[in-house]
Amino acid sequence: MPIHDAHARVTPFELLLPEEGFPQKRFPLIREEAEGRGGSLDTPESFLLLSETAVALREIREEDDAPERVQQHGALLFQAFHFWEEGHPLLLLDTAVVRYLVGNGPEEGEWSPSLPGKAGYIQLPQHLVWALSAAGEPPESLDGIFWAAPDGENVTLLIVMGIRKDRPGLAVVPLPTLPLGAAAHWASMAARAEGEDFSSSLPGAEMEGLYAIESGGEAVKLAMRVFWYLDVFPGRAAEGVVLEAFEASGEGDVRGQGEAPVEATAAPDAPGGDAGPRPSRLPYRRVVLEEGS
């Protein structure tokens, strides 16, 4: 098994937290304010109008952040909130699954869209899919894609990239909220005007079997194909293990509101530290290839 398939890596949700207990301290207050004021938590725009959201944002961002960075932090906080409320659904895609989904998806009209939950995070195999960064900057490896669909009718995606051991932080690209009813169309559409979707021109890409995302449309297409795959082959999401044990008493506890403590299963032989990417403390499901696909 490639090292990037061995375990779920530390997630943007975990990297976002400024301190232990941040979700338990801040997220219920956001929910209470929304309920008390009759506000909505269904879209990033309505979520960011809440005063408790502004308080939480001040804790996770730098004081001198540029306006676009504040917007990115807001989009990430919106996803983190729903990810926490849903109980941290973390899906780790095997390399074979990504290779299958690059070339396969539903035909137009054959799939009635369904999501595996109201929110979650799709983690891609490390260094398999790349995206172009700002002009003059080197490409960034995609870590994964958040999704949030709290109203069950629309879905908001957030691309996460640039998580590396040699530097702090990450990069995110918010995508517009889209009607879920059109998911089958996005899963089957051609996203590029020229060339093959997901193809990469990076040096060595063909030899290593690497892929590229050149637009938000390709990220949407890949995410919708993941949802389609889980809907058509629901048994191919195997339960993972927690690779970094933590105490159920509260220290390091990242469970959602009302969620029972997770029984952590240590994996002493799993790569971590200098031997590989830092493992996540969250439980996860590994998405594997359906036999015969």
BALOBA-1460 file (C-alpha; in Angstrom, 3 decimals):
// residues 293
<rec num="1" residu="m" x="0.000" y="0.000" z="0.000"/>
<rec num="2" residu="p" x="1.451" y="3.420" z="-0.919"/>
<rec num="3" residu="i" x="2.345" y="5.538" z="2.102"/>
<rec num="4" residu="h" x="-0.221" y="8.136" z="1.055"/>
<rec num="5" residu="d" x="-2.940" y="5.463" z="1.315"/>
<rec num="6" residu="a" x="-1.808" y="4.068" z="4.660"/>
<rec num="7" residu="h" x="-3.894" y="6.252" z="6.979"/>
<rec num="8" residu="a" x="-5.966" y="9.419" z="7.222"/>
<rec num="9" residu="r" x="-3.717" y="12.445" z="7.564"/>
<rec num="10" residu="v" x="-4.225" y="15.358" z="9.955"/>
<rec num="11" residu="t" x="-7.235" y="17.289" z="8.656"/>
<rec num="12" residu="p" x="-7.824" y="21.002" z="8.028"/>
<rec num="13" residu="f" x="-10.409" y="20.834" z="10.838"/>
<rec num="14" residu="e" x="-7.719" y="19.829" z="13.324"/>
<rec num="15" residu="l" x="-5.250" y="22.396" z="11.976"/>
<rec num="16" residu="l" x="-7.876" y="25.140" z="12.263"/>
<rec num="17" residu="l" x="-8.404" y="24.731" z="16.004"/>
<rec num="18" residu="p" x="-6.519" y="27.424" z="17.956"/>
<rec num="19" residu="e" x="-6.860" y="25.466" z="21.207"/>
<rec num="20" residu="e" x="-8.317" y="22.282" z="22.668"/>
<rec num="21" residu="g" x="-12.066" y="22.566" z="23.174"/>
<rec num="22" residu="f" x="-12.541" y="25.382" z="20.646"/>
<rec num="23" residu="p" x="-15.485" y="23.682" z="18.860"/>
<rec num="24" residu="q" x="-17.222" y="22.836" z="22.131"/>
<rec num="25" residu="k" x="-16.763" y="26.423" z="23.330"/>
<rec num="26" residu="r" x="-17.655" y="28.371" z="20.196"/>
<rec num="27" residu="f" x="-19.892" y="26.283" z="17.943"/>
<rec num="28" residu="p" x="-22.832" y="25.831" z="20.371"/>
<rec num="29" residu="l" x="-22.908" y="29.627" z="20.828"/>
<rec num="30" residu="i" x="-23.171" y="30.085" z="17.068"/>
<rec num="31" residu="r" x="-26.038" y="27.597" z="16.951"/>
<rec num="32" residu="e" x="-27.817" y="29.281" z="19.891"/>
<rec num="33" residu="e" x="-27.548" y="32.739" z="18.319"/>
<rec num="34" residu="a" x="-28.917" y="31.495" z="15.001"/>
<rec num="35" residu="e" x="-31.858" y="29.809" z="16.700"/>
<rec num="36" residu="g" x="-32.534" y="32.807" z="18.950"/>
<rec num="37" residu="r" x="-32.474" y="35.334" z="16.116"/>
<rec num="38" residu="g" x="-34.199" y="33.139" z="13.560"/>
<rec num="39" residu="g" x="-31.046" y="33.213" z="11.471"/>
<rec num="40" residu="s" x="-29.845" y="30.590" z="9.032"/>
<rec num="41" residu="l" x="-26.726" y="28.434" z="9.126"/>
<rec num="42" residu="d" x="-27.346" y="26.943" z="5.698"/>
<rec num="43" residu="t" x="-25.053" y="29.177" z="3.619"/>
<rec num="44" residu="p" x="-21.642" y="30.765" z="4.271"/>
<rec num="45" residu="e" x="-23.185" y="34.208" z="3.724"/>
<rec num="46" residu="s" x="-25.843" y="33.801" z="6.439"/>
<rec num="47" residu="f" x="-23.392" y="32.010" z="8.735"/>
<rec num="48" residu="l" x="-20.949" y="34.927" z="8.595"/>
<rec num="49" residu="l" x="-23.638" y="37.457" z="9.572"/>
<rec num="50" residu="l" x="-23.769" y="36.104" z="13.132"/>
<rec num="51" residu="s" x="-21.880" y="37.961" z="15.854"/>
<rec num="52" residu="e" x="-20.711" y="34.702" z="17.468"/>
<rec num="53" residu="t" x="-19.209" y="33.687" z="14.125"/>
<rec num="54" residu="a" x="-17.266" y="36.963" z="14.120"/>
<rec num="55" residu="v" x="-15.943" y="36.180" z="17.618"/>
<rec num="56" residu="a" x="-14.811" y="32.731" z="16.497"/>
<rec num="57" residu="l" x="-13.181" y="34.176" z="13.375"/>
<rec num="58" residu="r" x="-11.107" y="36.591" z="15.460"/>
<rec num="59" residu="e" x="-9.670" y="33.631" z="17.349"/>
<rec num="60" residu="i" x="-8.544" y="31.667" z="14.295"/>
<rec num="61" residu="r" x="-7.148" y="34.385" z="12.030"/>
<rec num="62" residu="e" x="-4.228" y="36.792" z="12.170"/>
<rec num="63" residu="e" x="-5.022" y="40.443" z="12.966"/>
<rec num="64" residu="d" x="-3.313" y="41.707" z="9.805"/>
<rec num="65" residu="d" x="-4.960" y="39.219" z="7.431"/>
<rec num="66" residu="a" x="-5.833" y="40.576" z="3.991"/>
<rec num="67" residu="p" x="-9.580" y="40.795" z="3.176"/>
<rec num="68" residu="e" x="-9.429" y="37.738" z="0.909"/>
<rec num="69" residu="r" x="-7.834" y="35.735" z="3.728"/>
<rec num="70" residu="v" x="-10.689" y="36.715" z="6.063"/>
<rec num="71" residu="q" x="-13.159" y="35.418" z="3.465"/>
<rec num="72" residu="q" x="-11.227" y="32.148" z="3.210"/>
<rec num="73" residu="h" x="-11.170" y="31.749" z="6.992"/>
<rec num="74" residu="g" x="-14.926" y="32.346" z="7.030"/>
<rec num="75" residu="a" x="-15.516" y="29.674" z="4.394"/>
<rec num="76" residu="l" x="-13.332" y="27.217" z="6.319"/>
<rec num="77" residu="l" x="-15.088" y="28.004" z="9.612"/>
<rec num="78" residu="f" x="-18.479" y="27.395" z="7.948"/>
<rec num="79" residu="q" x="-17.326" y="23.960" z="6.797"/>
<rec num="80" residu="a" x="-15.693" y="23.169" z="10.153"/>
<rec num="81" residu="f" x="-18.920" y="24.038" z="11.991"/>
<rec num="82" residu="h" x="-21.041" y="21.644" z="9.925"/>
<rec num="83" residu="f" x="-18.289" y="19.000" z="9.914"/>
<rec num="84" residu="w" x="-18.340" y="19.106" z="13.738"/>
<rec num="85" residu="e" x="-22.127" y="19.066" z="14.002"/>
<rec num="86" residu="e" x="-22.293" y="16.043" z="11.711"/>
<rec num="87" residu="g" x="-19.762" y="14.126" z="13.835"/>
<rec num="88" residu="h" x="-16.587" y="14.570" z="11.703"/>
<rec num="89" residu="p" x="-17.362" y="12.311" z="8.690"/>
<rec num="90" residu="l" x="-13.901" y="11.753" z="7.220"/>
<rec num="91" residu="l" x="-13.562" y="9.737" z="3.998"/>
<rec num="92" residu="l" x="-10.100" y="8.611" z="2.849"/>
<rec num="93" residu="l" x="-10.029" y="7.675" z="-0.844"/>
<rec num="94" residu="d" x="-7.669" y="4.917" z="-1.948"/>
<rec num="95" residu="t" x="-5.556" y="5.696" z="-5.003"/>
<rec num="96" residu="a" x="-7.375" y="3.015" z="-7.024"/>
<rec num="97" residu="v" x="-10.710" y="4.733" z="-6.322"/>
<rec num="98" residu="v" x="-9.444" y="8.098" z="-7.557"/>
<rec num="99" residu="r" x="-8.071" y="6.495" z="-10.722"/>
<rec num="100" residu="y" x="-11.435" y="4.817" z="-11.321"/>
<rec num="101" residu="l" x="-13.404" y="8.029" z="-10.757"/>
<rec num="102" residu="v" x="-11.181" y="10.045" z="-13.091"/>
<rec num="103" residu="g" x="-12.413" y="7.876" z="-15.944"/>
<rec num="104" residu="n" x="-15.864" y="6.815" z="-14.735"/>
<rec num="105" residu="g" x="-19.049" y="8.486" z="-13.568"/>
<rec num="106" residu="p" x="-22.809" y="8.337" z="-14.016"/>
<rec num="107" residu="e" x="-24.404" y="8.937" z="-17.364"/>
<rec num="108" residu="e" x="-26.642" y="11.977" z="-17.604"/>
<rec num="109" residu="g" x="-29.989" y="11.115" z="-16.028"/>
<rec num="110" residu="e" x="-29.054" y="7.714" z="-14.574"/>
<rec num="111" residu="w" x="-28.288" y="8.868" z="-11.019"/>
<rec num="112" residu="s" x="-30.654" y="10.490" z="-8.542"/>
<rec num="113" residu="p" x="-28.171" y="12.498" z="-6.428"/>
<rec num="114" residu="s" x="-27.684" y="11.500" z="-2.817"/>
<rec num="115" residu="l" x="-25.009" y="12.573" z="-0.332"/>
<rec num="116" residu="p" x="-23.415" y="10.365" z="2.341"/>
<rec num="117" residu="g" x="-24.388" y="12.966" z="4.954"/>
<rec num="118" residu="k" x="-25.033" y="16.661" z="5.482"/>
<rec num="119" residu="a" x="-21.343" y="17.464" z="5.808"/>
<rec num="120" residu="g" x="-17.947" y="15.811" z="5.663"/>
<rec num="121" residu="y" x="-14.416" y="15.828" z="4.309"/>
<rec num="122" residu="i" x="-13.113" y="13.835" z="1.333"/>
<rec num="123" residu="q" x="-9.371" y="13.287" z="1.760"/>
<rec num="124" residu="l" x="-7.462" y="12.446" z="-1.414"/>
<rec num="125" residu="p" x="-4.316" y="10.314" z="-1.540"/>
<rec num="126" residu="q" x="-1.375" y="12.555" z="-0.779"/>
<rec num="127" residu="h" x="0.405" y="14.132" z="-3.785"/>
<rec num="128" residu="l" x="-1.841" y="12.426" z="-6.347"/>
<rec num="129" residu="v" x="-3.940" y="15.414" z="-7.489"/>
<rec num="130" residu="w" x="-2.391" y="18.857" z="-8.026"/>
<rec num="131" residu="a" x="-3.649" y="22.379" z="-8.630"/>
<rec num="132" residu="l" x="-1.974" y="25.434" z="-10.078"/>
<rec num="133" residu="s" x="-1.356" y="28.190" z="-7.516"/>
<rec num="134" residu="a" x="-0.936" y="31.911" z="-8.054"/>
<rec num="135" residu="a" x="1.195" y="33.098" z="-10.946"/>
<rec num="136" residu="g" x="4.815" y="32.217" z="-10.396"/>
<rec num="137" residu="e" x="4.078" y="29.890" z="-7.495"/>
<rec num="138" residu="p" x="4.684" y="26.136" z="-7.665"/>
<rec num="139" residu="p" x="1.685" y="23.771" z="-7.943"/>
<rec num="140" residu="e" x="0.010" y="22.691" z="-4.719"/>
<rec num="141" residu="s" x="-1.091" y="19.181" z="-3.838"/>
<rec num="142" residu="l" x="-4.813" y="18.840" z="-3.120"/>
<rec num="143" residu="d" x="-5.448" y="17.468" z="0.350"/>
<rec num="144" residu="g" x="-9.205" y="17.144" z="-0.043"/>
<rec num="145" residu="i" x="-12.652" y="18.685" z="-0.402"/>
<rec num="146" residu="f" x="-15.119" y="19.713" z="2.320"/>
<rec num="147" residu="w" x="-18.822" y="19.503" z="1.601"/>
<rec num="148" residu="a" x="-21.758" y="20.970" z="3.517"/>
<rec num="149" residu="a" x="-25.428" y="20.562" z="2.586"/>
<rec num="150" residu="p" x="-27.311" y="21.465" z="5.796"/>
<rec num="151" residu="d" x="-30.636" y="22.083" z="4.041"/>
<rec num="152" residu="g" x="-30.401" y="18.887" z="1.975"/>
<rec num="153" residu="e" x="-31.086" y="20.808" z="-1.236"/>
<rec num="154" residu="n" x="-27.874" y="22.731" z="-1.891"/>
<rec num="155" residu="v" x="-24.232" y="21.811" z="-1.421"/>
<rec num="156" residu="t" x="-21.221" y="24.038" z="-0.746"/>
<rec num="157" residu="l" x="-17.718" y="22.746" z="-1.495"/>
<rec num="158" residu="l" x="-14.338" y="23.969" z="-0.267"/>
<rec num="159" residu="i" x="-11.068" y="22.853" z="-1.882"/>
<rec num="160" residu="v" x="-8.149" y="22.417" z="0.538"/>
<rec num="161" residu="m" x="-4.553" y="22.250" z="-0.630"/>
<rec num="162" residu="g" x="-1.032" y="23.062" z="0.421"/>
<rec num="163" residu="i" x="-0.852" y="21.058" z="3.670"/>
<rec num="164" residu="r" x="2.846" y="20.311" z="3.986"/>
<rec num="165" residu="k" x="5.182" y="19.223" z="6.764"/>
<rec num="166" residu="d" x="7.738" y="21.900" z="5.870"/>
<rec num="167" residu="r" x="5.445" y="24.860" z="6.604"/>
<rec num="168" residu="p" x="2.417" y="25.803" z="8.705"/>
<rec num="169" residu="g" x="-1.033" y="26.602" z="7.380"/>
<rec num="170" residu="l" x="-2.973" y="25.606" z="4.285"/>
<rec num="171" residu="a" x="-4.726" y="27.105" z="1.273"/>
<rec num="172" residu="v" x="-8.451" y="26.956" z="0.552"/>
<rec num="173" residu="v" x="-10.609" y="27.783" z="-2.463"/>
<rec num="174" residu="p" x="-14.324" y="28.359" z="-1.721"/>
<rec num="175" residu="l" x="-16.776" y="27.334" z="-4.436"/>
<rec num="176" residu="p" x="-20.301" y="28.733" z="-4.903"/>
<rec num="177" residu="t" x="-23.259" y="26.982" z="-3.309"/>
<rec num="178" residu="l" x="-24.829" y="24.690" z="-5.928"/>
<rec num="179" residu="p" x="-28.233" y="22.964" z="-6.188"/>
<rec num="180" residu="l" x="-27.886" y="19.289" z="-5.348"/>
<rec num="181" residu="g" x="-30.383" y="18.364" z="-8.030"/>
<rec num="182" residu="a" x="-27.761" y="19.132" z="-10.695"/>
<rec num="183" residu="a" x="-25.109" y="16.853" z="-9.164"/>
<rec num="184" residu="a" x="-25.517" y="14.169" z="-11.825"/>
<rec num="185" residu="h" x="-24.888" y="16.746" z="-14.548"/>
<rec num="186" residu="w" x="-21.670" y="17.943" z="-12.891"/>
<rec num="187" residu="a" x="-20.473" y="14.375" z="-12.422"/>
<rec num="188" residu="s" x="-20.753" y="13.702" z="-16.166"/>
<rec num="189" residu="m" x="-19.865" y="17.092" z="-17.662"/>
<rec num="190" residu="a" x="-16.687" y="18.012" z="-19.537"/>
<rec num="191" residu="a" x="-15.066" y="20.663" z="-17.340"/>
<rec num="192" residu="r" x="-12.273" y="21.738" z="-19.702"/>
<rec num="193" residu="a" x="-12.826" y="23.518" z="-22.977"/>
<rec num="194" residu="e" x="-9.740" y="21.810" z="-24.366"/>
<rec num="195" residu="g" x="-7.926" y="18.673" z="-23.306"/>
<rec num="196" residu="e" x="-8.933" y="15.799" z="-21.075"/>
<rec num="197" residu="d" x="-10.313" y="16.517" z="-17.615"/>
<rec num="198" residu="f" x="-7.869" y="15.822" z="-14.764"/>
<rec num="199" residu="s" x="-4.898" y="15.415" z="-17.127"/>
<rec num="200" residu="s" x="-1.652" y="16.959" z="-15.892"/>
<rec num="201" residu="s" x="1.249" y="18.601" z="-17.694"/>
<rec num="202" residu="l" x="3.525" y="18.525" z="-14.637"/>
<rec num="203" residu="p" x="6.975" y="17.050" z="-15.285"/>
<rec num="204" residu="g" x="6.805" y="13.311" z="-14.623"/>
<rec num="205" residu="a" x="3.011" y="13.330" z="-14.291"/>
<rec num="206" residu="e" x="2.492" y="10.588" z="-16.857"/>
<rec num="207" residu="m" x="5.153" y="8.357" z="-15.317"/>
<rec num="208" residu="e" x="3.784" y="8.837" z="-11.775"/>
<rec num="209" residu="g" x="0.140" y="8.778" z="-12.807"/>
<rec num="210" residu="l" x="-0.600" y="12.233" z="-11.393"/>
<rec num="211" residu="y" x="-3.712" y="14.320" z="-12.014"/>
<rec num="212" residu="a" x="-4.456" y="18.034" z="-12.103"/>
<rec num="213" residu="i" x="-7.399" y="20.278" z="-11.218"/>
<rec num="214" residu="e" x="-7.426" y="23.380" z="-13.410"/>
<rec num="215" residu="s" x="-10.788" y="24.817" z="-12.369"/>
<rec num="216" residu="g" x="-13.503" y="24.673" z="-9.758"/>
<rec num="217" residu="g" x="-15.585" y="22.725" z="-12.251"/>
<rec num="218" residu="e" x="-13.164" y="19.810" z="-12.147"/>
<rec num="219" residu="a" x="-13.204" y="19.816" z="-8.331"/>
<rec num="220" residu="v" x="-17.023" y="19.743" z="-8.400"/>
<rec num="221" residu="k" x="-16.940" y="16.913" z="-10.934"/>
<rec num="222" residu="l" x="-14.601" y="14.822" z="-8.775"/>
<rec num="223" residu="a" x="-16.618" y="15.428" z="-5.594"/>
<rec num="224" residu="m" x="-19.893" y="14.492" z="-7.290"/>
<rec num="225" residu="r" x="-18.335" y="11.304" z="-8.642"/>
<rec num="226" residu="v" x="-17.283" y="10.405" z="-5.103"/>
<rec num="227" residu="f" x="-20.880" y="10.877" z="-3.927"/>
<rec num="228" residu="w" x="-22.129" y="8.801" z="-6.859"/>
<rec num="229" residu="y" x="-19.659" y="6.014" z="-6.102"/>
<rec num="230" residu="l" x="-20.658" y="5.851" z="-2.428"/>
<rec num="231" residu="d" x="-24.325" y="5.841" z="-3.406"/>
<rec num="232" residu="v" x="-23.948" y="3.073" z="-6.012"/>
<rec num="233" residu="f" x="-21.415" y="0.993" z="-4.048"/>
<rec num="234" residu="p" x="-22.294" y="1.771" z="-0.398"/>
<rec num="235" residu="g" x="-20.404" y="-1.235" z="0.933"/>
<rec num="236" residu="r" x="-17.060" y="0.045" z="-0.329"/>
<rec num="237" residu="a" x="-16.527" y="2.472" z="2.546"/>
<rec num="238" residu="a" x="-14.722" y="0.443" z="5.206"/>
<rec num="239" residu="e" x="-14.352" y="1.662" z="8.761"/>
<rec num="240" residu="g" x="-10.931" y="3.067" z="9.588"/>
<rec num="241" residu="v" x="-9.155" y="3.353" z="12.903"/>
<rec num="242" residu="v" x="-7.992" y="6.260" z="15.013"/>
<rec num="243" residu="l" x="-4.236" y="6.321" z="14.617"/>
<rec num="244" residu="e" x="-3.390" y="8.642" z="17.470"/>
<rec num="245" residu="a" x="-5.042" y="7.552" z="20.696"/>
<rec num="246" residu="f" x="-6.607" y="10.230" z="22.881"/>
<rec num="247" residu="e" x="-8.369" y="10.226" z="26.225"/>
<rec num="248" residu="a" x="-12.182" y="10.084" z="26.210"/>
<rec num="249" residu="s" x="-12.135" y="12.276" z="29.334"/>
<rec num="250" residu="g" x="-11.794" y="15.375" z="27.161"/>
<rec num="251" residu="e" x="-8.110" y="15.952" z="26.482"/>
<rec num="252" residu="g" x="-7.766" y="16.018" z="22.735"/>
<rec num="253" residu="d" x="-11.483" y="15.256" z="22.423"/>
<rec num="254" residu="v" x="-12.714" y="16.457" z="19.035"/>
<rec num="255" residu="r" x="-16.155" y="14.829" z="18.982"/>
<rec num="256" residu="g" x="-19.245" y="16.739" z="17.902"/>
<rec num="257" residu="q" x="-22.143" y="17.981" z="20.011"/>
<rec num="258" residu="g" x="-24.012" y="15.044" z="21.501"/>
<rec num="259" residu="e" x="-21.658" y="12.491" z="19.990"/>
<rec num="260" residu="a" x="-20.516" y="9.542" z="22.083"/>
<rec num="261" residu="p" x="-16.795" y="9.234" z="22.822"/>
<rec num="262" residu="v" x="-14.853" y="7.369" z="20.173"/>
<rec num="263" residu="e" x="-12.994" y="4.268" z="21.266"/>
<rec num="264" residu="a" x="-9.540" y="4.991" z="19.918"/>
<rec num="265" residu="t" x="-7.577" y="2.145" z="18.380"/>
<rec num="266" residu="a" x="-3.850" y="2.692" z="18.333"/>
<rec num="267" residu="a" x="-1.890" y="1.602" z="15.275"/>
<rec num="268" residu="p" x="1.752" y="1.543" z="16.433"/>
<rec num="269" residu="d" x="3.104" y="0.396" z="13.065"/>
<rec num="270" residu="a" x="1.314" y="3.102" z="11.061"/>
<rec num="271" residu="p" x="3.611" y="5.635" z="9.419"/>
<rec num="272" residu="g" x="3.842" y="9.010" z="11.083"/>
<rec num="273" residu="g" x="6.348" y="11.577" z="12.213"/>
<rec num="274" residu="d" x="9.443" y="11.497" z="10.010"/>
<rec num="275" residu="a" x="8.297" y="8.241" z="8.372"/>
<rec num="276" residu="g" x="5.232" y="9.737" z="6.714"/>
<rec num="277" residu="p" x="2.431" y="12.300" z="6.928"/>
<rec num="278" residu="r" x="1.099" y="13.160" z="10.367"/>
<rec num="279" residu="p" x="-1.966" y="10.993" z="11.110"/>
<rec num="280" residu="s" x="-5.358" y="12.389" z="12.013"/>
<rec num="281" residu="r" x="-6.855" y="11.785" z="15.443"/>
<rec num="282" residu="l" x="-10.310" y="11.493" z="13.903"/>
<rec num="283" residu="p" x="-11.990" y="8.177" z="13.038"/>
<rec num="284" residu="y" x="-12.397" y="7.749" z="9.304"/>
<rec num="285" residu="r" x="-13.780" y="5.509" z="6.583"/>
<rec num="286" residu="r" x="-11.524" y="4.234" z="3.843"/>
<rec num="287" residu="v" x="-13.208" y="4.242" z="0.428"/>
<rec num="288" residu="v" x="-11.933" y="1.254" z="-1.564"/>
<rec num="289" residu="l" x="-12.458" y="0.014" z="-5.108"/>
<rec num="290" residu="e" x="-15.461" y="-2.181" z="-5.817"/>
<rec num="291" residu="e" x="-14.349" y="-5.529" z="-7.188"/>
<rec num="292" residu="g" x="-14.967" y="-5.726" z="-10.905"/>
<rec num="293" residu="s" x="-15.034" y="-1.955" z="-11.397"/>
